[in-house]
Each structure stands twice: as structure tokens, then as C-alpha cells.
């Protein structure tokens, strides 16, 4: 829980619910996309929801692998923490 709340404020992984009987279907882990922290209008909320639905369908249809190796994450963090990193690129 602490990893999710410190690294990903807008995405949360939810564990599968317990089964009531062995014959119940296995639901699996779920991904919850959380909306932005500001107040959205009805139109903006509908647009955000439609975008997330389309995004999830693209990921599932094309079976995309969005994993990033930890070595790349570490290199990116080193670059991001250097002085004037946003201006240097």
C-alpha cells in the first residue's frame, strides 16, 4: 500500500477479491485509474472516462508490454535529479 501511494498517485492496483467457493471465477488483479485532483466539469469527466476506456482497450487488444527495466528507471532518476535537468533534457 505504501508503494502505491508514494509512486503512483493516479493509478492503483487492487488485489483480487476472495472467492466464496472454489467454483467462483477468478477475477484477478484490477487497475484503478484515479481522476485528477481538481474539479472537472461534466464534459471533462466524460472525456477523461472515454479516454481511459479507449486506452485500456488498446492495451488489451494489442497485448502491449509496458514494462520498463529498472536500470532505465534508475538512469532516468539520476538524470532527473541533476541540476537544471529540465532545461538540459
C-alpha positions in Angstrom: 0.0 0.0 0.0 2.8 2.5 0.8 4.5 1.9 -2.6 1.3 2.6 -4.4 0.6 5.8 -2.6 4.1 7.3 -2.9 4.8 6.5 -6.6 1.6 6.4 -8.5 -1.0 8.9 -7.3 -3.3 8.4 -10.3 -3.1 4.6 -10.7 -3.8 1.9 -8.1 -3.7 -1.9 -8.3 -6.4 -3.7 -6.5 -5.9 -7.3 -5.4 -8.4 -9.9 -6.4 -11.4 -10.4 -4.1 -11.6 -13.6 -2.1 -13.6 -16.4 -3.6 -16.7 -17.6 -1.8 -16.5 -21.1 -3.3 -13.9 -22.9 -5.4 -16.2 -22.7 -8.4 -16.3 -18.9 -8.5 -14.4 -17.4 -11.4 -11.0 -15.9 -10.7 -11.2 -12.2 -11.3 -7.5 -11.3 -11.0 -5.8 -8.1 -10.2 -7.6 -4.9 -11.3 -6.2 -1.5 -12.2 -7.9 1.6 -10.9 -7.3 4.9 -12.7 -8.0 7.9 -10.4 -9.1 11.2 -11.8 -7.1 14.4 -11.4 -7.2 16.3 -8.2 -9.1 19.3 -9.5 -12.8 19.7 -10.1 -13.8 18.6 -13.5 -16.8 19.7 -15.5 -19.2 17.1 -16.6 -17.8 17.2 -20.1 -14.2 16.9 -18.9 -15.1 14.0 -16.7 -16.8 12.2 -19.6 -13.8 12.9 -21.8 -11.4 11.5 -19.2 -13.5 8.4 -18.8 -13.8 7.8 -22.5 -10.0 8.2 -22.9 -9.3 5.7 -20.1 -11.7 3.2 -21.7 -10.1 3.6 -25.1 -6.6 3.3 -23.6 -7.4 0.1 -21.7 -9.0 -1.4 -24.9 -5.8 -0.5 -26.9 -3.6 -2.1 -24.3 -5.7 -5.3 -24.1 -6.2 -5.6 -27.9 -2.6 -5.2 -28.9 -1.3 -7.0 -25.8 1.1 -4.3 -25.1 4.1 -4.9 -22.7 4.6 -1.6 -20.9 7.3 -2.8 -18.5 10.4 -0.6 -18.1 13.6 -2.2 -16.9 14.8 -1.0 -13.5 18.1 0.0 -15.0 16.4 2.5 -17.3 14.3 3.8 -14.4 17.5 4.3 -12.3 19.2 6.1 -15.2 16.2 8.4 -15.7 16.1 9.2 -12.0 19.8 10.1 -12.0 19.3 12.4 -14.9 16.1 13.9 -13.4 17.9 14.7 -10.1 20.8 16.5 -11.6 20.9 20.3 -11.5 19.0 22.1 -14.3 17.8 18.7 -15.7 14.6 20.1 -17.2 16.5 22.6 -19.3 19.2 20.2 -20.4 16.8 17.4 -21.4 
